[in-house]
Amino acid sequence: MALVRKGARRIIVDGTAYRWRLRRRPTYCQGLTWSPCTFAVEHADVPGTTLVVTTNQPDPSNWLGREANPVLPSGVAKAIQLALRKGWAPMASGSPFHLELSAGFTSSP
């Protein structure tokens, strides 16, 4: 499944161009900080397998005002490099590749 181009940002990691996107609005569970922030990444030129990264931070747009660090391009680049080492093949077709980085996330009661 390809990312929506509107709102996607371009990033170059190790000479390869990717597009990444954070949802405009959090899901219900993210808004209540029951689940962590996620973002998606795909190859910029040959959309194939989408990388879905689950962070250990609440969504920056959560409804409770819980403090959260923004998703920065440097963090996206690190996630891409880690996913590539773990076997993500961005130009191959297939199911989304999930990268779970949510260790240490605590949800709101």
N, CA and C atoms as a LAMMPS dump frame, in Angstrom:
ITEM: TIMESTEP
0
ITEM: NUMBER OF ATOMS
327
ITEM: BOX BOUNDS ff ff ff
-5.0000000000000000e+02 5.0000000000000000e+02
-5.0000000000000000e+02 5.0000000000000000e+02
-5.0000000000000000e+02 5.0000000000000000e+02
ITEM: ATOMS id mol type element x y z
1 1 1 N 0.84 -1.173 0
2 1 2 C 0 0 0
3 1 3 C 0.885 1.236 0
4 2 1 N 0.671 2.125 -0.909
5 2 2 C 1.5 3.321 -1.049
6 2 3 C 1.05 4.416 -0.094
7 3 1 N 2 5.228 0.298
8 3 2 C 1.7 6.381 1.149
9 3 3 C 0.996 7.46 0.344
10 4 1 N 0.161 8.21 1.01
11 4 2 C -0.453 9.375 0.387
12 4 3 C 0.657 10.414 0.204
13 5 1 N 0.758 10.989 -0.966
14 5 2 C 1.835 11.949 -1.215
15 5 3 C 1.661 13.254 -0.447
16 6 1 N 0.407 13.671 -0.273
17 6 2 C 0.158 14.922 0.437
18 6 3 C 0.579 14.769 1.897
19 7 1 N 1.444 15.629 2.335
20 7 2 C 1.918 15.589 3.707
21 7 3 C 3.139 14.726 3.926
22 8 1 N 3.572 14 2.896
23 8 2 C 4.758 13.155 3.028
24 8 3 C 6.014 14.007 2.85
25 9 1 N 7.026 13.69 3.629
26 9 2 C 8.294 14.419 3.556
27 9 3 C 9.36 13.523 2.946
28 10 1 N 10.242 14.137 2.205
29 10 2 C 11.324 13.404 1.537
30 10 3 C 12.544 13.396 2.454
31 11 1 N 13.229 12.253 2.486
32 11 2 C 14.454 12.129 3.27
33 11 3 C 15.418 11.231 2.496
34 12 1 N 16.68 11.553 2.559
35 12 2 C 17.695 10.747 1.887
36 12 3 C 18.552 10.087 2.956
37 13 1 N 18.627 8.761 2.895
38 13 2 C 19.403 7.984 3.85
39 13 3 C 20.361 7.106 3.069
40 14 1 N 21.639 7.285 3.322
41 14 2 C 22.687 6.513 2.645
42 14 3 C 22.549 6.568 1.121
43 15 1 N 22.199 7.736 0.592
44 15 2 C 22.111 7.951 -0.845
45 15 3 C 20.812 7.505 -1.49
46 16 1 N 19.866 7.004 -0.719
47 16 2 C 18.583 6.549 -1.251
48 16 3 C 17.477 7.464 -0.743
49 17 1 N 16.572 7.841 -1.638
50 17 2 C 15.474 8.736 -1.277
51 17 3 C 14.267 7.931 -0.79
52 18 1 N 13.689 8.394 0.298
53 18 2 C 12.49 7.798 0.877
54 18 3 C 11.476 8.907 1.126
55 19 1 N 10.232 8.513 1.339
56 19 2 C 9.191 9.446 1.775
57 19 3 C 8.65 8.924 3.095
58 20 1 N 8.413 9.826 4.029
59 20 2 C 7.848 9.414 5.307
60 20 3 C 6.701 10.323 5.681
61 21 1 N 5.804 9.788 6.488
62 21 2 C 4.596 10.531 6.82
63 21 3 C 4.112 10.159 8.211
64 22 1 N 3.708 11.175 8.932
65 22 2 C 3.062 11.04 10.23
66 22 3 C 1.598 11.413 10.021
67 23 1 N 0.68 10.686 10.632
68 23 2 C -0.741 11.014 10.474
69 23 3 C -0.998 12.458 10.881
70 24 1 N -1.925 13.123 10.195
71 24 2 C -2.288 14.498 10.538
72 24 3 C -2.915 14.566 11.922
73 25 1 N -3.807 13.621 12.19
74 25 2 C -4.473 13.552 13.49
75 25 3 C -4.212 12.186 14.097
76 26 1 N -4.058 12.132 15.396
77 26 2 C -3.818 10.82 16.018
78 26 3 C -5.066 9.947 15.954
79 27 1 N -4.86 8.637 16.021
80 27 2 C -5.991 7.728 16.158
81 27 3 C -6.607 7.963 17.535
82 28 1 N -7.756 7.375 17.796
83 28 2 C -8.417 7.555 19.088
84 28 3 C -7.493 7.116 20.226
85 29 1 N -6.888 5.947 20.085
86 29 2 C -5.997 5.429 21.134
87 29 3 C -4.738 6.28 21.289
88 30 1 N -4.227 6.82 20.193
89 30 2 C -3.062 7.705 20.273
90 30 3 C -3.442 9.039 20.896
91 31 1 N -4.627 9.52 20.589
92 31 2 C -5.084 10.788 21.149
93 31 3 C -5.23 10.738 22.657
94 32 1 N -5.616 9.575 23.17
95 32 2 C -5.755 9.386 24.614
96 32 3 C -4.473 8.845 25.242
97 33 1 N -3.42 8.751 24.459
98 33 2 C -2.092 8.24 24.839
99 33 3 C -2.14 6.819 25.38
100 34 1 N -3.075 6.018 24.851
101 34 2 C -3.119 4.6 25.187
102 34 3 C -2.136 3.822 24.327
103 35 1 N -1.819 4.348 23.152
104 35 2 C -0.862 3.695 22.26
105 35 3 C 0.123 4.742 21.752
106 36 1 N 1.335 4.305 21.384
107 36 2 C 2.378 5.251 20.98
108 36 3 C 2.196 5.779 19.551
109 37 1 N 2.976 6.786 19.256
110 37 2 C 3.002 7.423 17.939
111 37 3 C 3.615 6.47 16.914
112 38 1 N 3.069 6.479 15.706
113 38 2 C 3.619 5.684 14.617
114 38 3 C 3.812 6.577 13.389
115 39 1 N 4.724 6.168 12.523
116 39 2 C 4.887 6.837 11.234
117 39 3 C 5.226 5.802 10.186
118 40 1 N 5.039 6.154 8.934
119 40 2 C 5.258 5.221 7.827
120 40 3 C 6.319 5.77 6.877
121 41 1 N 7.046 4.847 6.256
122 41 2 C 8.134 5.199 5.329
123 41 3 C 8.033 4.291 4.109
124 42 1 N 8.351 4.832 2.934
125 42 2 C 8.458 4.006 1.735
126 42 3 C 9.546 4.589 0.83
127 43 1 N 10.005 3.777 -0.105
128 43 2 C 10.986 4.229 -1.091
129 43 3 C 10.323 5.329 -1.922
130 44 1 N 11.05 6.382 -2.238
131 44 2 C 10.457 7.532 -2.929
132 44 3 C 10.096 7.258 -4.383
133 45 1 N 10.872 6.425 -5.054
134 45 2 C 10.672 6.227 -6.489
135 45 3 C 9.953 4.928 -6.839
136 46 1 N 10.173 3.884 -6.069
137 46 2 C 9.59 2.578 -6.351
138 46 3 C 8.815 2.114 -5.12
139 47 1 N 7.561 2.556 -4.979
140 47 2 C 6.806 2.148 -3.792
141 47 3 C 6.649 0.629 -3.745
142 48 1 N 7.078 0.053 -2.659
143 48 2 C 6.98 -1.391 -2.461
144 48 3 C 6.444 -1.651 -1.071
145 49 1 N 7.246 -2.298 -0.256
146 49 2 C 6.855 -2.596 1.111
147 49 3 C 6.962 -1.336 1.964
148 50 1 N 5.903 -1.021 2.66
149 50 2 C 5.885 0.142 3.549
150 50 3 C 6.459 -0.247 4.902
151 51 1 N 7.281 0.626 5.453
152 51 2 C 7.823 0.458 6.797
153 51 3 C 6.908 1.204 7.758
154 52 1 N 6.425 0.522 8.789
155 52 2 C 5.592 1.143 9.813
156 52 3 C 6.389 1.116 11.117
157 53 1 N 6.721 2.292 11.628
158 53 2 C 7.555 2.415 12.821
159 53 3 C 6.686 2.831 14.001
160 54 1 N 6.734 2.053 15.066
161 54 2 C 6.051 2.386 16.307
162 54 3 C 7.098 2.922 17.268
163 55 1 N 6.944 4.177 17.681
164 55 2 C 7.921 4.829 18.552
165 55 3 C 7.61 4.532 20.016
166 56 1 N 8.441 5.058 20.903
167 56 2 C 8.184 4.905 22.338
168 56 3 C 7.662 6.204 22.945
169 57 1 N 7.138 7.09 22.097
170 57 2 C 6.626 8.391 22.531
171 57 3 C 5.128 8.483 22.266
172 58 1 N 4.416 9.283 23.072
173 58 2 C 3.02 9.553 22.714
174 58 3 C 2.971 10.424 21.464
175 59 1 N 1.842 10.416 20.793
176 59 2 C 1.681 11.269 19.616
177 59 3 C 1.802 12.732 20.035
178 60 1 N 2.578 13.544 19.306
179 60 2 C 2.723 14.957 19.674
180 60 3 C 1.394 15.729 19.672
181 61 1 N 0.39 15.229 18.953
182 61 2 C -0.909 15.901 18.889
183 61 3 C -1.935 15.257 19.819
184 62 1 N -1.476 14.582 20.872
185 62 2 C -2.419 13.91 21.766
186 62 3 C -3.331 14.927 22.437
187 63 1 N -4.496 14.458 22.833
188 63 2 C -5.548 15.346 23.334
189 63 3 C -5.402 15.676 24.81
190 64 1 N -4.516 14.971 25.507
191 64 2 C -4.388 15.168 26.944
192 64 3 C -3.287 16.154 27.31
193 65 1 N -2.574 16.625 26.308
194 65 2 C -1.481 17.548 26.575
195 65 3 C -0.255 16.861 27.157
196 66 1 N -0.201 15.538 27.015
197 66 2 C 0.963 14.809 27.524
198 66 3 C 2.189 15.19 26.71
199 67 1 N 3.258 15.482 27.389
200 67 2 C 4.48 15.921 26.722
201 67 3 C 5.032 14.82 25.829
202 68 1 N 5.396 15.2 24.617
203 68 2 C 5.924 14.246 23.644
204 68 3 C 6.995 14.919 22.802
205 69 1 N 8.01 14.16 22.477
206 69 2 C 9.039 14.675 21.582
207 69 3 C 8.532 14.585 20.151
208 70 1 N 8.85 15.571 19.314
209 70 2 C 8.417 15.495 17.917
210 70 3 C 9.19 14.418 17.161
211 71 1 N 8.599 13.952 16.086
212 71 2 C 9.281 12.998 15.203
213 71 3 C 10.184 13.831 14.294
214 72 1 N 11.475 13.636 14.432
215 72 2 C 12.46 14.415 13.68
216 72 3 C 13.043 13.591 12.536
217 73 1 N 13.491 14.253 11.477
218 73 2 C 14.125 13.525 10.373
219 73 3 C 15.298 12.65 10.821
220 74 1 N 16.053 13.081 11.826
221 74 2 C 17.173 12.266 12.306
222 74 3 C 16.674 10.95 12.894
223 75 1 N 15.56 10.984 13.602
224 75 2 C 14.971 9.76 14.145
225 75 3 C 14.42 8.86 13.056
226 76 1 N 13.845 9.47 12.031
227 76 2 C 13.337 8.702 10.893
228 76 3 C 14.503 8.011 10.181
229 77 1 N 15.599 8.728 9.982
230 77 2 C 16.774 8.151 9.319
231 77 3 C 17.321 6.967 10.114
232 78 1 N 17.39 7.097 11.441
233 78 2 C 17.869 5.989 12.279
234 78 3 C 16.942 4.789 12.177
235 79 1 N 15.632 5.038 12.156
236 79 2 C 14.667 3.945 12.038
237 79 3 C 14.809 3.236 10.692
238 80 1 N 15.028 3.997 9.624
239 80 2 C 15.212 3.404 8.296
240 80 3 C 16.457 2.526 8.28
241 81 1 N 17.558 3.033 8.822
242 81 2 C 18.794 2.253 8.846
243 81 3 C 18.628 0.968 9.654
244 82 1 N 17.938 1.05 10.794
245 82 2 C 17.705 -0.131 11.621
246 82 3 C 16.816 -1.135 10.887
247 83 1 N 15.77 -0.656 10.243
248 83 2 C 14.861 -1.544 9.508
249 83 3 C 15.585 -2.237 8.36
250 84 1 N 16.45 -1.522 7.66
251 84 2 C 17.218 -2.132 6.578
252 84 3 C 18.118 -3.243 7.111
253 85 1 N 18.743 -3.008 8.275
254 85 2 C 19.583 -4.04 8.894
255 85 3 C 18.749 -5.251 9.334
256 86 1 N 17.492 -5.018 9.692
257 86 2 C 16.613 -6.105 10.144
258 86 3 C 15.895 -6.802 8.997
259 87 1 N 16.142 -6.375 7.759
260 87 2 C 15.605 -7.102 6.621
261 87 3 C 14.524 -6.416 5.817
262 88 1 N 14.222 -5.163 6.087
263 88 2 C 13.221 -4.448 5.286
264 88 3 C 13.745 -4.277 3.868
265 89 1 N 12.947 -4.678 2.89
266 89 2 C 13.289 -4.519 1.476
267 89 3 C 12.292 -3.521 0.885
268 90 1 N 12.637 -2.232 0.857
269 90 2 C 11.672 -1.201 0.476
270 90 3 C 11.161 -1.276 -0.955
271 91 1 N 11.901 -1.905 -1.86
272 91 2 C 11.451 -1.957 -3.254
273 91 3 C 10.725 -3.257 -3.591
274 92 1 N 10.655 -4.18 -2.647
275 92 2 C 9.937 -5.437 -2.867
276 92 3 C 8.468 -5.242 -2.494
277 93 1 N 7.6 -5.94 -3.189
278 93 2 C 6.184 -5.85 -2.833
279 93 3 C 5.915 -6.798 -1.666
280 94 1 N 4.858 -6.516 -0.945
281 94 2 C 4.508 -7.376 0.169
282 94 3 C 3.826 -6.623 1.281
283 95 1 N 3.608 -7.313 2.366
284 95 2 C 2.95 -6.74 3.538
285 95 3 C 3.853 -5.703 4.188
286 96 1 N 3.257 -4.765 4.931
287 96 2 C 4.068 -3.768 5.627
288 96 3 C 5.079 -4.426 6.573
289 97 1 N 6.224 -3.803 6.683
290 97 2 C 7.28 -4.249 7.589
291 97 3 C 7.145 -3.423 8.858
292 98 1 N 6.936 -4.074 9.999
293 98 2 C 6.731 -3.364 11.261
294 98 3 C 8.029 -3.319 12.054
295 99 1 N 8.404 -2.116 12.457
296 99 2 C 9.571 -1.914 13.298
297 99 3 C 9.072 -1.418 14.645
298 100 1 N 9.223 -2.243 15.649
299 100 2 C 8.687 -1.966 16.975
300 100 3 C 9.78 -1.336 17.851
301 101 1 N 9.634 -0.044 18.133
302 101 2 C 10.575 0.681 18.983
303 101 3 C 9.874 1.229 20.228
304 102 1 N 8.787 0.578 20.621
305 102 2 C 7.937 1.11 21.691
306 102 3 C 8.352 0.683 23.088
307 103 1 N 9.489 0.043 23.242
308 103 2 C 9.941 -0.373 24.575
309 103 3 C 10.07 0.871 25.46
310 104 1 N 9.468 0.801 26.621
311 104 2 C 9.533 1.927 27.554
312 104 3 C 8.341 2.866 27.473
313 105 1 N 7.427 2.639 26.512
314 105 2 C 6.249 3.493 26.41
315 105 3 C 5.282 3.155 27.537
316 106 1 N 4.784 4.187 28.206
317 106 2 C 3.775 3.985 29.241
318 106 3 C 2.527 4.717 28.819
319 107 1 N 1.416 3.992 28.8
320 107 2 C 0.158 4.593 28.377
321 107 3 C -0.519 5.292 29.548
322 108 1 N -1.433 6.176 29.232
323 108 2 C -2.218 6.848 30.265
324 108 3 C -3.317 5.907 30.72
325 109 1 N -3.677 5.96 32.001
326 109 2 C -4.738 5.092 32.51
327 109 3 C -6.102 5.453 31.962
